[in-house]
């Protein structure tokens, strides 16, 4: 899971760090990174399955994901788990353009994804059941490894 975003190395920094809403063209450039993740990892011996999970973490059970538009039976459990973790992080954590969402809002977004057929309900229920513990682990990681990044985000927000 730590390698799921490595393909972002191919996305221009000006797009990745943009503080406003991305244009459709910019968003299409960002979406290519999942495919680049696959290309970067697929030929590393022992990473074949990891490459697949990382490349498919934006696929949705209902077939509306990317880069390959796969559906439920084609998406391995590892990719489903990384997808949930990625969405959880994206909405719960501080971002350059907003603060992290409340527990209630995070849960609402996850359940909306289940209702739309995008995410596996069992995994979402498991996260919700263990939300406080998962959030605590995430907070500890952010305060340690991510402290420098988040300090710079807060400085930008304060300006």
Secondary structure, 3 states (H helix, E strand, C coil): CCCCCHHHHHCCHHHHCCCCCCCHHHHHHHHCHHHHHHHHHCCCCCCHHHHHHHHCCCCCCCCCCCCCCCCHHHCCHHHHHHHHHHHHHHHHCCECCECCCCHHHHHHHHHHHHHCCCCCHHHHHHHHHCHHHHHHHHHHHHHHCCHHHHHHHHHHHHC
